[in-house]
Amino acid sequence: MRTITSHAIGLNRRQALIAGLTAGGVALAVGLGMRTNEPQPAHEQLQQAAQQNPPTRNDQVMWSYQELARNNPQNAEVRAILAATYLQKARETGDPSYYGKAEQVVDQALTIDPQHIDALITKGTLALARHQFREALAIGEQALRISPLVVAILGVIADAQIELGMYVAADTTIQEMVRKRPDLSSFSRVSYIRELYGDIPGAINAMARAVQAGGPASENVEWARIQLGNLSFNQGDLDAAEHQYRISLQLLPDYIYAIAGMARVLAARGEYAAAVKAYQQAILRMPLPEFVIGLGELFESAGQQAAANQQYQLVRAMQQLFTANGVDTDLELALFEADHGQNPQAAVAMARSAYQRRPSMKGADTLAWALYKQGNTSEAATYANQALALGTQDATFFFHAGMIAHANGASTAAYQYLQHSITLNPTFSPLHAPKVYETLAILKQVHT
């Protein structure tokens, strides 16, 4: 599954199957490994990656408005725009330190004019990026009371509602949004809510309309195109996914999300050396946790545990960096630690705390998996069932539910869940897809 609120911590975590990695790939993994006792190395990695990229149009606007802000200390509009450029910079670089800069100037704007709508929208968007969804919802509702005709406010509200598990309310908000302004922003949210309800053809159709509505190639348009490719990948259609990723690379060369998408496709096809190279390219340009986890799981799937651990150390350093900059990463970290950590009790504690703040299907699935890894399979089943209640067709959800059912002795349900996971996407995970086939073989022996 994806998130439309932030690129900070990706939810599409597992990339594809792999074996036979080269020594050069292992060497890079060691080179990317960072100490985990302080966030600064990860920040330096992000800064070094950003320095390789040429200035963007957003950089030019940001520099101009920094000067305008210095020369116009009482201008709320200038500060609202500057804050928005900082958020876009965080999106383009993966550097969460821009969140603090955005917060400072947007709060200045709201001190000057507490009802400045663009500033409120930016503040709500910042809260979404930091995974502070209840705060984002409150800000969105405040802005809507002031200016009920501004459609962008509905996007803030809908994103928060989805992450808080308020799916019926989110559907209503999104329908109102697309009725008022059928554009990339509204169609992409229609796609996401359809995906959550299990309507994959409808989700693909809506995301294709989002791409079409976006106009000329830009980062936001290409982000939507990548989501269109991801929808195909998540259904096991590698050709359709590759088609979208390659179009994106033609229109926006070196777009990291397209490069990472290609890495997943290459790995799923067994082109392992090419997949590693693609991940390396993406990480060197923007070392986001989702890319680093992808490379780490490629190494782990090939039996290169030491090399994988280097990647996982970098992920933890990045998590510390996000936390230091106000991002709530407990849900993502709980799932990561459930898969790769050595302390299942800590993973459960993080998952419980995160679920209280984000009672979504993703929160339920994460808590279920953490409980399973702890050995509390009975309680895990309750949350696994909750994660599937909306009808979302996510292979990882069904894998988790199947393994939990198997642990509880519910062999029929386990078989159905596991079979469905690989029917949805036979290469959904480099680590877990093989476990699905192994467990299905065991279940078949039991029933024969």
C-alpha positions as a LaTeX table, in Angstrom:
\begin{tabular}{lrrr}
\hline
Residue & $x$ (\AA) & $y$ (\AA) & $z$ (\AA) \\
\hline
Met1 & 0.00 & 0.00 & 0.00 \\
Arg2 & 1.02 & 3.54 & $-0.47$ \\
Thr3 & 0.58 & 6.76 & 1.42 \\
Ile4 & $-0.46$ & 9.99 & $-0.24$ \\
Thr5 & 0.51 & 12.15 & 2.71 \\
Ser6 & 4.29 & 11.85 & 2.77 \\
His7 & 7.30 & 10.27 & 1.17 \\
Ala8 & 9.07 & 10.22 & 4.51 \\
Ile9 & 8.56 & 6.57 & 5.35 \\
Gly10 & 7.37 & 4.43 & 2.50 \\
Leu11 & 4.65 & 1.80 & 3.13 \\
Asn12 & 5.66 & $-0.36$ & 0.10 \\
Arg13 & 8.51 & $-1.96$ & 1.98 \\
Arg14 & 9.30 & $-5.30$ & 0.36 \\
Gln15 & 10.63 & $-5.28$ & $-3.13$ \\
Ala16 & 11.24 & $-8.65$ & $-4.90$ \\
Leu17 & 13.04 & $-12.03$ & $-4.99$ \\
Ile18 & 16.82 & $-12.25$ & $-5.35$ \\
Ala19 & 19.86 & $-14.55$ & $-5.38$ \\
Gly20 & 23.46 & $-14.44$ & $-6.52$ \\
Leu21 & 24.52 & $-10.87$ & $-5.69$ \\
Thr22 & 27.89 & $-9.58$ & $-6.77$ \\
Ala23 & 30.73 & $-8.69$ & $-4.44$ \\
Gly24 & 30.46 & $-5.10$ & $-5.64$ \\
Gly25 & 26.89 & $-4.95$ & $-4.37$ \\
Val26 & 27.96 & $-6.22$ & $-0.99$ \\
Ala27 & 30.73 & $-3.63$ & $-0.85$ \\
Leu28 & 28.25 & $-0.85$ & $-1.48$ \\
Ala29 & 26.01 & $-2.15$ & 1.27 \\
Val30 & 28.89 & $-1.96$ & 3.71 \\
Gly31 & 29.75 & 1.52 & 2.46 \\
Leu32 & 26.20 & 2.71 & 3.06 \\
Gly33 & 26.07 & 1.33 & 6.59 \\
Met34 & 25.81 & 4.03 & 9.26 \\
Arg35 & 26.14 & 4.15 & 13.02 \\
Thr36 & 22.80 & 3.94 & 14.78 \\
Asn37 & 23.61 & 5.80 & 17.99 \\
Glu38 & 23.09 & 9.24 & 16.46 \\
Pro39 & 21.07 & 10.66 & 13.55 \\
Gln40 & 23.75 & 12.97 & 12.12 \\
Pro41 & 25.35 & 10.43 & 9.70 \\
Ala42 & 21.98 & 9.85 & 8.01 \\
His43 & 21.49 & 13.59 & 7.70 \\
Glu44 & 24.90 & 13.93 & 6.10 \\
Gln45 & 23.97 & 11.14 & 3.67 \\
Leu46 & 20.83 & 13.03 & 2.66 \\
Gln47 & 22.73 & 16.27 & 2.23 \\
Gln48 & 25.38 & 14.63 & 0.09 \\
Ala49 & 22.72 & 13.06 & $-2.10$ \\
Ala50 & 20.92 & 16.39 & $-2.50$ \\
Gln51 & 24.14 & 18.11 & $-3.56$ \\
Gln52 & 24.36 & 15.79 & $-6.56$ \\
Asn53 & 21.07 & 17.09 & $-7.95$ \\
Pro54 & 20.86 & 20.36 & $-9.91$ \\
Pro55 & 18.72 & 23.21 & $-8.54$ \\
Thr56 & 15.02 & 22.84 & $-9.24$ \\
Arg57 & 12.35 & 25.38 & $-9.97$ \\
Asn58 & 11.27 & 25.04 & $-6.36$ \\
Asp59 & 14.80 & 25.98 & $-5.25$ \\
Gln60 & 14.61 & 29.19 & $-7.24$ \\
Val61 & 11.23 & 30.08 & $-5.72$ \\
Met62 & 12.48 & 29.18 & $-2.24$ \\
Trp63 & 15.53 & 31.43 & $-2.52$ \\
Ser64 & 13.43 & 34.31 & $-3.83$ \\
Tyr65 & 10.92 & 34.06 & $-0.99$ \\
Gln66 & 13.63 & 33.76 & 1.62 \\
Glu67 & 14.80 & 37.19 & 0.50 \\
Leu68 & 11.24 & 38.51 & 0.39 \\
Ala69 & 10.61 & 37.23 & 3.92 \\
Arg70 & 13.69 & 39.03 & 5.22 \\
Asn71 & 12.57 & 42.27 & 3.60 \\
Asn72 & 8.87 & 41.94 & 4.53 \\
Pro73 & 8.70 & 40.83 & 8.18 \\
Gln74 & 4.94 & 41.39 & 8.48 \\
Asn75 & 3.83 & 39.71 & 5.25 \\
Ala76 & 1.88 & 36.50 & 5.99 \\
Glu77 & 1.48 & 35.60 & 2.33 \\
Val78 & 5.23 & 35.55 & 1.71 \\
Arg79 & 5.77 & 33.29 & 4.70 \\
Ala80 & 2.98 & 30.93 & 3.69 \\
Ile81 & 4.52 & 30.48 & 0.25 \\
Leu82 & 8.02 & 30.05 & 1.70 \\
Ala83 & 6.74 & 27.36 & 4.07 \\
Ala84 & 5.20 & 25.52 & 1.11 \\
Thr85 & 8.54 & 25.59 & $-0.73$ \\
Tyr86 & 10.22 & 24.05 & 2.31 \\
Leu87 & 7.69 & 21.20 & 2.27 \\
Gln88 & 8.31 & 20.64 & $-1.43$ \\
Lys89 & 12.06 & 20.66 & $-0.75$ \\
Ala90 & 11.58 & 17.96 & 1.87 \\
Arg91 & 9.60 & 15.98 & $-0.69$ \\
Glu92 & 12.31 & 16.39 & $-3.34$ \\
Thr93 & 15.25 & 15.55 & $-1.07$ \\
Gly94 & 13.82 & 13.31 & 1.66 \\
Asp95 & 15.44 & 15.62 & 4.24 \\
Pro96 & 13.04 & 16.08 & 7.20 \\
Ser97 & 15.02 & 19.05 & 8.56 \\
Tyr98 & 12.96 & 21.18 & 6.17 \\
Tyr99 & 9.90 & 20.40 & 8.27 \\
Gly100 & 11.29 & 22.53 & 11.09 \\
Lys101 & 11.97 & 25.38 & 8.70 \\
Ala102 & 8.45 & 25.11 & 7.32 \\
Glu103 & 6.99 & 25.07 & 10.82 \\
Gln104 & 8.86 & 28.20 & 11.84 \\
Val105 & 7.74 & 30.35 & 8.92 \\
Val106 & 4.17 & 29.05 & 8.75 \\
Asp107 & 3.72 & 29.79 & 12.45 \\
Gln108 & 5.03 & 33.29 & 11.78 \\
Ala109 & 2.45 & 33.67 & 9.02 \\
Leu110 & $-0.36$ & 32.54 & 11.31 \\
Thr111 & 0.82 & 34.89 & 14.05 \\
Ile112 & 0.47 & 37.74 & 11.56 \\
Asp113 & $-2.86$ & 36.44 & 10.21 \\
Pro114 & $-4.44$ & 33.55 & 12.17 \\
Gln115 & $-7.01$ & 32.98 & 9.41 \\
His116 & $-4.63$ & 32.89 & 6.46 \\
Ile117 & $-5.97$ & 29.95 & 4.47 \\
Asp118 & $-2.84$ & 29.06 & 2.53 \\
Ala119 & $-0.86$ & 29.09 & 5.77 \\
Leu120 & $-3.44$ & 26.83 & 7.44 \\
Ile121 & $-3.35$ & 24.42 & 4.50 \\
Thr122 & 0.44 & 24.33 & 4.66 \\
Lys123 & 0.35 & 23.76 & 8.42 \\
Gly124 & $-2.11$ & 20.90 & 7.91 \\
Thr125 & 0.07 & 19.44 & 5.17 \\
Leu126 & 3.07 & 19.66 & 7.47 \\
Ala127 & 1.16 & 17.77 & 10.15 \\
Leu128 & 0.35 & 15.07 & 7.59 \\
Ala129 & 4.00 & 14.81 & 6.58 \\
Arg130 & 4.92 & 14.34 & 10.23 \\
His131 & 2.19 & 11.69 & 10.63 \\
Gln132 & 0.37 & 13.89 & 13.14 \\
Phe133 & $-3.01$ & 13.02 & 11.70 \\
Arg134 & $-5.34$ & 14.18 & 14.47 \\
Glu135 & $-3.67$ & 17.58 & 14.42 \\
Ala136 & $-3.94$ & 17.68 & 10.63 \\
Leu137 & $-7.65$ & 16.88 & 10.80 \\
Ala138 & $-8.26$ & 19.63 & 13.38 \\
Ile139 & $-6.38$ & 22.17 & 11.26 \\
Gly140 & $-8.27$ & 21.13 & 8.14 \\
Glu141 & $-11.62$ & 21.46 & 9.87 \\
Gln142 & $-10.61$ & 24.87 & 11.21 \\
Ala143 & $-9.66$ & 26.02 & 7.73 \\
Leu144 & $-12.88$ & 24.67 & 6.24 \\
Arg145 & $-14.96$ & 26.70 & 8.69 \\
Ile146 & $-13.13$ & 29.84 & 7.57 \\
Ser147 & $-13.18$ & 29.14 & 3.81 \\
Pro148 & $-15.60$ & 26.33 & 2.88 \\
Leu149 & $-15.06$ & 26.86 & $-0.85$ \\
Val150 & $-11.31$ & 26.19 & $-0.90$ \\
Val151 & $-11.01$ & 22.65 & $-2.27$ \\
Ala152 & $-7.41$ & 22.04 & $-1.18$ \\
Ile153 & $-8.61$ & 21.97 & 2.44 \\
Leu154 & $-10.60$ & 18.84 & 1.65 \\
Gly155 & $-7.39$ & 17.07 & 0.64 \\
Val156 & $-5.87$ & 17.69 & 4.06 \\
Ile157 & $-9.04$ & 16.46 & 5.76 \\
Ala158 & $-9.37$ & 13.35 & 3.58 \\
Asp159 & $-5.76$ & 12.29 & 4.06 \\
Ala160 & $-6.08$ & 12.61 & 7.81 \\
Gln161 & $-9.38$ & 10.73 & 7.87 \\
Ile162 & $-7.87$ & 7.82 & 5.94 \\
Glu163 & $-4.91$ & 7.50 & 8.28 \\
Leu164 & $-7.23$ & 7.65 & 11.28 \\
Gly165 & $-9.36$ & 4.82 & 9.91 \\
Met166 & $-12.34$ & 7.10 & 9.16 \\
Tyr167 & $-12.94$ & 5.52 & 5.77 \\
Val168 & $-16.62$ & 6.34 & 5.29 \\
Ala169 & $-16.00$ & 9.97 & 6.17 \\
Ala170 & $-12.94$ & 10.05 & 3.91 \\
Asp171 & $-14.96$ & 8.66 & 1.00 \\
Thr172 & $-17.53$ & 11.42 & 1.47 \\
Thr173 & $-14.84$ & 14.09 & 1.67 \\
Ile174 & $-13.11$ & 12.83 & $-1.47$ \\
Gln175 & $-16.34$ & 12.66 & $-3.43$ \\
Glu176 & $-17.01$ & 16.29 & $-2.52$ \\
Met177 & $-13.47$ & 17.16 & $-3.54$ \\
Val178 & $-13.70$ & 15.57 & $-6.98$ \\
Arg179 & $-17.14$ & 17.09 & $-7.53$ \\
Lys180 & $-15.78$ & 20.58 & $-6.89$ \\
Arg181 & $-12.45$ & 20.19 & $-8.69$ \\
Pro182 & $-11.71$ & 17.09 & $-10.79$ \\
Asp183 & $-7.93$ & 17.30 & $-11.03$ \\
Leu184 & $-4.78$ & 15.34 & $-10.18$ \\
Ser185 & $-5.17$ & 15.93 & $-6.47$ \\
Ser186 & $-8.77$ & 14.75 & $-6.27$ \\
Phe187 & $-8.49$ & 11.85 & $-8.73$ \\
Ser188 & $-5.41$ & 10.47 & $-6.94$ \\
Arg189 & $-7.41$ & 10.37 & $-3.72$ \\
Val190 & $-10.32$ & 8.68 & $-5.48$ \\
Ser191 & $-7.82$ & 6.07 & $-6.61$ \\
Tyr192 & $-6.52$ & 5.51 & $-3.11$ \\
Ile193 & $-9.92$ & 5.11 & $-1.48$ \\
Arg194 & $-10.94$ & 2.66 & $-4.22$ \\
Glu195 & $-7.74$ & 0.71 & $-3.63$ \\
Leu196 & $-8.47$ & 0.55 & 0.08 \\
Tyr197 & $-11.94$ & $-0.85$ & $-0.65$ \\
Gly198 & $-10.46$ & $-3.47$ & $-2.96$ \\
Asp199 & $-11.60$ & $-1.94$ & $-6.26$ \\
Ile200 & $-8.29$ & $-2.23$ & $-8.13$ \\
Pro201 & $-9.65$ & $-1.62$ & $-11.66$ \\
Gly202 & $-11.40$ & 1.48 & $-10.35$ \\
Ala203 & $-8.22$ & 2.59 & $-8.59$ \\
Ile204 & $-6.19$ & 2.20 & $-11.78$ \\
Asn205 & $-8.78$ & 4.11 & $-13.80$ \\
Ala206 & $-8.85$ & 7.00 & $-11.33$ \\
Met207 & $-5.06$ & 7.23 & $-11.12$ \\
Ala208 & $-4.80$ & 7.22 & $-14.91$ \\
Arg209 & $-7.23$ & 10.17 & $-14.91$ \\
Ala210 & $-5.06$ & 11.88 & $-12.29$ \\
Val211 & $-2.01$ & 11.56 & $-14.53$ \\
Gln212 & $-3.97$ & 12.83 & $-17.52$ \\
Ala213 & $-5.35$ & 15.76 & $-15.55$ \\
Gly214 & $-1.89$ & 16.74 & $-14.32$ \\
Gly215 & $-0.78$ & 18.22 & $-17.61$ \\
Pro216 & 2.92 & 18.57 & $-18.53$ \\
Ala217 & 5.51 & 16.46 & $-16.79$ \\
Ser218 & 6.33 & 17.59 & $-13.27$ \\
Glu219 & 7.32 & 15.92 & $-10.03$ \\
Asn220 & 3.72 & 15.70 & $-8.83$ \\
Val221 & 2.48 & 14.29 & $-12.14$ \\
Glu222 & 5.25 & 11.71 & $-12.22$ \\
Trp223 & 4.54 & 10.79 & $-8.61$ \\
Ala224 & 0.98 & 9.96 & $-9.69$ \\
Arg225 & 2.32 & 7.95 & $-12.63$ \\
Ile226 & 4.51 & 5.95 & $-10.24$ \\
Gln227 & 1.44 & 5.16 & $-8.14$ \\
Leu228 & $-0.23$ & 3.92 & $-11.31$ \\
Gly229 & 2.74 & 1.65 & $-11.91$ \\
Asn230 & 2.69 & 0.49 & $-8.30$ \\
Leu231 & $-0.95$ & $-0.51$ & $-8.59$ \\
Ser232 & $-0.01$ & $-2.78$ & $-11.48$ \\
Phe233 & 3.05 & $-4.14$ & $-9.66$ \\
Asn234 & 0.97 & $-4.94$ & $-6.59$ \\
Gln235 & $-1.30$ & $-7.05$ & $-8.78$ \\
Gly236 & 1.65 & $-8.92$ & $-10.29$ \\
Asp237 & 1.47 & $-7.17$ & $-13.68$ \\
Leu238 & 5.16 & $-6.41$ & $-14.13$ \\
Asp239 & 4.87 & $-5.36$ & $-17.77$ \\
Ala240 & 2.27 & $-2.70$ & $-17.02$ \\
Ala241 & 4.28 & $-1.46$ & $-14.05$ \\
Glu242 & 7.48 & $-1.24$ & $-16.08$ \\
His243 & 5.65 & 0.67 & $-18.81$ \\
Gln244 & 4.65 & 3.43 & $-16.37$ \\
Tyr245 & 8.09 & 3.61 & $-14.75$ \\
Arg246 & 9.81 & 3.92 & $-18.13$ \\
Ile247 & 7.45 & 6.67 & $-19.27$ \\
Ser248 & 8.26 & 8.55 & $-16.08$ \\
Leu249 & 11.98 & 8.20 & $-16.69$ \\
Gln250 & 11.56 & 9.50 & $-20.23$ \\
Leu251 & 9.63 & 12.55 & $-19.05$ \\
Leu252 & 11.58 & 13.17 & $-15.86$ \\
Pro253 & 15.03 & 11.57 & $-16.21$ \\
Asp254 & 16.60 & 10.23 & $-13.02$ \\
Tyr255 & 13.30 & 10.38 & $-11.11$ \\
Ile256 & 14.16 & 8.31 & $-8.07$ \\
Tyr257 & 10.73 & 6.76 & $-7.52$ \\
Ala258 & 10.74 & 5.49 & $-11.12$ \\
Ile259 & 14.26 & 4.11 & $-10.63$ \\
Ala260 & 13.17 & 2.33 & $-7.45$ \\
Gly261 & 10.09 & 1.02 & $-9.25$ \\
Met262 & 12.32 & $-0.44$ & $-11.93$ \\
Ala263 & 14.44 & $-2.04$ & $-9.21$ \\
Arg264 & 11.37 & $-3.87$ & $-7.94$ \\
Val265 & 10.42 & $-5.05$ & $-11.42$ \\
Leu266 & 13.95 & $-6.22$ & $-12.21$ \\
Ala267 & 14.20 & $-8.12$ & $-8.94$ \\
Ala268 & 10.80 & $-9.74$ & $-9.45$ \\
Arg269 & 11.99 & $-10.98$ & $-12.86$ \\
Gly270 & 15.17 & $-12.40$ & $-11.40$ \\
Glu271 & 17.47 & $-9.76$ & $-12.92$ \\
Tyr272 & 19.24 & $-9.40$ & $-9.62$ \\
Ala273 & 22.42 & $-7.54$ & $-10.53$ \\
Ala274 & 20.40 & $-4.94$ & $-12.43$ \\
Ala275 & 17.98 & $-4.63$ & $-9.51$ \\
Val276 & 20.81 & $-4.00$ & $-7.06$ \\
Lys277 & 22.32 & $-1.41$ & $-9.39$ \\
Ala278 & 18.98 & 0.39 & $-9.67$ \\
Tyr279 & 18.55 & 0.48 & $-5.89$ \\
Gln280 & 22.08 & 1.76 & $-5.52$ \\
Gln281 & 21.30 & 4.55 & $-7.98$ \\
Ala282 & 18.14 & 5.54 & $-6.12$ \\
Ile283 & 19.82 & 5.46 & $-2.72$ \\
Leu284 & 22.76 & 7.56 & $-3.84$ \\
Arg285 & 20.35 & 10.23 & $-5.08$ \\
Met286 & 17.91 & 10.04 & $-2.16$ \\
Pro287 & 18.55 & 7.47 & 0.60 \\
Leu288 & 14.96 & 7.06 & 1.76 \\
Pro289 & 14.18 & 4.22 & 4.19 \\
Glu290 & 11.95 & 2.42 & 1.70 \\
Phe291 & 14.81 & 2.18 & $-0.81$ \\
Val292 & 17.35 & 1.15 & 1.82 \\
Ile293 & 15.00 & $-1.53$ & 3.15 \\
Gly294 & 14.47 & $-2.76$ & $-0.39$ \\
Leu295 & 18.19 & $-3.18$ & $-0.95$ \\
Gly296 & 18.65 & $-4.74$ & 2.48 \\
Glu297 & 15.98 & $-7.32$ & 1.79 \\
Leu298 & 17.59 & $-8.16$ & $-1.52$ \\
Phe299 & 20.82 & $-8.92$ & 0.33 \\
Glu300 & 19.03 & $-10.85$ & 3.06 \\
Ser301 & 17.13 & $-12.94$ & 0.50 \\
Ala302 & 20.48 & $-13.86$ & $-1.04$ \\
Gly303 & 21.84 & $-14.96$ & 2.34 \\
Gln304 & 24.05 & $-11.89$ & 2.71 \\
Gln305 & 22.89 & $-11.11$ & 6.24 \\
Ala306 & 25.86 & $-8.93$ & 7.22 \\
Ala307 & 25.36 & $-6.74$ & 4.16 \\
Ala308 & 21.63 & $-6.57$ & 4.86 \\
Asn309 & 22.28 & $-5.55$ & 8.46 \\
Gln310 & 24.33 & $-2.59$ & 7.25 \\
Gln311 & 21.29 & $-1.36$ & 5.37 \\
Tyr312 & 19.03 & $-1.91$ & 8.36 \\
Gln313 & 21.41 & 0.09 & 10.56 \\
Leu314 & 21.07 & 2.98 & 8.14 \\
Val315 & 17.27 & 2.66 & 8.29 \\
Arg316 & 17.37 & 2.97 & 12.07 \\
Ala317 & 19.61 & 6.04 & 11.83 \\
Met318 & 17.13 & 7.57 & 9.41 \\
Gln319 & 14.26 & 6.77 & 11.74 \\
Gln320 & 16.10 & 8.67 & 14.47 \\
Leu321 & 16.54 & 11.59 & 12.11 \\
Phe322 & 12.84 & 11.68 & 11.26 \\
Thr323 & 11.91 & 11.45 & 14.94 \\
Ala324 & 14.29 & 14.29 & 15.78 \\
Asn325 & 12.46 & 16.41 & 13.22 \\
Gly326 & 9.00 & 15.76 & 14.62 \\
Val327 & 7.89 & 12.83 & 12.45 \\
Asp328 & 5.93 & 10.07 & 14.19 \\
Thr329 & 7.46 & 6.88 & 12.76 \\
Asp330 & 6.27 & 4.40 & 15.40 \\
Leu331 & 3.95 & 2.50 & 13.05 \\
Glu332 & 6.53 & 2.12 & 10.30 \\
Leu333 & 9.30 & 1.34 & 12.77 \\
Ala334 & 7.17 & $-1.27$ & 14.54 \\
Leu335 & 6.64 & $-3.17$ & 11.29 \\
Phe336 & 10.30 & $-2.86$ & 10.37 \\
Glu337 & 11.42 & $-4.14$ & 13.77 \\
Ala338 & 8.88 & $-6.97$ & 13.68 \\
Asp339 & 10.53 & $-8.15$ & 10.47 \\
His340 & 14.16 & $-7.30$ & 11.17 \\
Gly341 & 14.60 & $-6.56$ & 14.86 \\
Gln342 & 15.59 & $-8.69$ & 17.83 \\
Asn343 & 13.12 & $-7.32$ & 20.38 \\
Pro344 & 9.53 & $-8.41$ & 19.63 \\
Gln345 & 8.26 & $-6.93$ & 22.89 \\
Ala346 & 9.49 & $-3.49$ & 21.86 \\
Ala347 & 7.90 & $-3.90$ & 18.44 \\
Val348 & 4.56 & $-4.75$ & 20.04 \\
Ala349 & 4.78 & $-1.77$ & 22.38 \\
Met350 & 5.45 & 0.57 & 19.45 \\
Ala351 & 2.67 & $-0.99$ & 17.40 \\
Arg352 & 0.12 & $-0.67$ & 20.23 \\
Ser353 & 1.02 & 2.95 & 20.82 \\
Ala354 & 0.89 & 3.74 & 17.11 \\
Tyr355 & $-2.44$ & 1.95 & 16.68 \\
Gln356 & $-3.99$ & 4.10 & 19.40 \\
Arg357 & $-2.98$ & 7.20 & 17.44 \\
Arg358 & $-3.64$ & 5.72 & 13.99 \\
Pro359 & $-6.47$ & 3.14 & 14.25 \\
Ser360 & $-6.32$ & 2.28 & 10.56 \\
Met361 & $-6.14$ & $-1.01$ & 8.71 \\
Lys362 & $-2.40$ & $-0.51$ & 8.36 \\
Gly363 & $-2.20$ & 0.02 & 12.12 \\
Ala364 & $-4.20$ & $-3.15$ & 12.72 \\
Asp365 & $-2.04$ & $-5.18$ & 10.33 \\
Thr366 & 1.17 & $-3.92$ & 11.92 \\
Leu367 & $-0.03$ & $-4.71$ & 15.42 \\
Ala368 & $-1.20$ & $-8.15$ & 14.29 \\
Trp369 & 2.22 & $-8.97$ & 12.80 \\
Ala370 & 4.12 & $-7.66$ & 15.81 \\
Leu371 & 1.95 & $-9.76$ & 18.13 \\
Tyr372 & 2.53 & $-12.81$ & 15.93 \\
Lys373 & 6.29 & $-12.33$ & 16.10 \\
Gln374 & 5.98 & $-12.03$ & 19.89 \\
Gly375 & 4.06 & $-15.30$ & 20.01 \\
Asn376 & 0.68 & $-13.84$ & 20.94 \\
Thr377 & $-1.11$ & $-15.41$ & 18.00 \\
Ser378 & $-4.60$ & $-15.36$ & 19.50 \\
Glu379 & $-4.70$ & $-11.59$ & 19.89 \\
Ala380 & $-2.89$ & $-11.24$ & 16.58 \\
Ala381 & $-5.81$ & $-12.92$ & 14.79 \\
Thr382 & $-8.21$ & $-10.26$ & 16.05 \\
Tyr383 & $-6.20$ & $-7.45$ & 14.50 \\
Ala384 & $-5.46$ & $-9.42$ & 11.32 \\
Asn385 & $-9.19$ & $-9.81$ & 10.76 \\
Gln386 & $-9.65$ & $-6.11$ & 11.33 \\
Ala387 & $-6.98$ & $-5.32$ & 8.74 \\
Leu388 & $-8.91$ & $-7.30$ & 6.12 \\
Ala389 & $-12.34$ & $-5.95$ & 7.01 \\
Leu390 & $-12.49$ & $-3.24$ & 4.35 \\
Gly391 & $-11.64$ & $-5.63$ & 1.52 \\
Thr392 & $-8.21$ & $-4.22$ & 0.68 \\
Gln393 & $-6.39$ & $-6.50$ & $-1.77$ \\
Asp394 & $-2.91$ & $-6.28$ & $-0.25$ \\
Ala395 & $-0.75$ & $-9.38$ & $-0.57$ \\
Thr396 & 1.16 & $-8.57$ & 2.62 \\
Phe397 & $-2.06$ & $-8.31$ & 4.64 \\
Phe398 & $-3.13$ & $-11.75$ & 3.43 \\
Phe399 & 0.32 & $-13.19$ & 4.09 \\
His400 & 0.22 & $-11.92$ & 7.66 \\
Ala401 & $-3.32$ & $-13.23$ & 8.18 \\
Gly402 & $-2.36$ & $-16.61$ & 6.71 \\
Met403 & 0.69 & $-17.10$ & 8.90 \\
Ile404 & $-1.29$ & $-16.08$ & 11.98 \\
Ala405 & $-4.09$ & $-18.50$ & 11.09 \\
His406 & $-1.53$ & $-21.26$ & 10.55 \\
Ala407 & $-0.01$ & $-20.60$ & 13.96 \\
Asn408 & $-3.48$ & $-20.84$ & 15.50 \\
Gly409 & $-4.22$ & $-24.17$ & 13.82 \\
Ala410 & $-6.84$ & $-22.76$ & 11.45 \\
Ser411 & $-5.43$ & $-24.60$ & 8.46 \\
Thr412 & $-8.29$ & $-23.96$ & 6.04 \\
Ala413 & $-8.26$ & $-20.22$ & 6.61 \\
Ala414 & $-4.45$ & $-20.21$ & 6.50 \\
Tyr415 & $-4.44$ & $-21.94$ & 3.13 \\
Gln416 & $-7.02$ & $-19.56$ & 1.69 \\
Tyr417 & $-5.24$ & $-16.44$ & 2.90 \\
Leu418 & $-1.80$ & $-17.57$ & 1.76 \\
Gln419 & $-3.02$ & $-18.75$ & $-1.62$ \\
His420 & $-4.75$ & $-15.42$ & $-2.14$ \\
Ser421 & $-1.58$ & $-13.49$ & $-1.28$ \\
Ile422 & 0.41 & $-15.10$ & $-4.11$ \\
Thr423 & $-2.57$ & $-15.00$ & $-6.45$ \\
Leu424 & $-2.59$ & $-11.24$ & $-5.97$ \\
Asn425 & 1.16 & $-10.91$ & $-6.47$ \\
Pro426 & 3.49 & $-13.93$ & $-6.69$ \\
Thr427 & 6.57 & $-11.74$ & $-6.04$ \\
Phe428 & 5.18 & $-9.43$ & $-3.38$ \\
Ser429 & 8.17 & $-9.88$ & $-1.04$ \\
Pro430 & 11.72 & $-11.19$ & $-1.31$ \\
Leu431 & 11.54 & $-12.54$ & 2.22 \\
His432 & 7.96 & $-13.62$ & 2.63 \\
Ala433 & 6.82 & $-14.93$ & $-0.76$ \\
Pro434 & 9.08 & $-18.00$ & $-0.34$ \\
Lys435 & 7.55 & $-18.57$ & 3.10 \\
Val436 & 4.10 & $-18.56$ & 1.52 \\
Tyr437 & 5.04 & $-21.37$ & $-0.85$ \\
Glu438 & 6.74 & $-23.35$ & 1.91 \\
Thr439 & 3.73 & $-23.04$ & 4.22 \\
Leu440 & 1.27 & $-23.92$ & 1.45 \\
Ala441 & 3.29 & $-27.07$ & 0.78 \\
Ile442 & 3.02 & $-28.03$ & 4.44 \\
Leu443 & $-0.70$ & $-27.35$ & 4.49 \\
Lys444 & $-1.22$ & $-29.46$ & 1.38 \\
Gln445 & 0.59 & $-32.37$ & 3.03 \\
Val446 & $-1.63$ & $-32.10$ & 6.07 \\
His447 & $-4.77$ & $-32.29$ & 3.96 \\
Thr448 & $-3.62$ & $-35.14$ & 1.71 \\
\hline
\end{tabular}
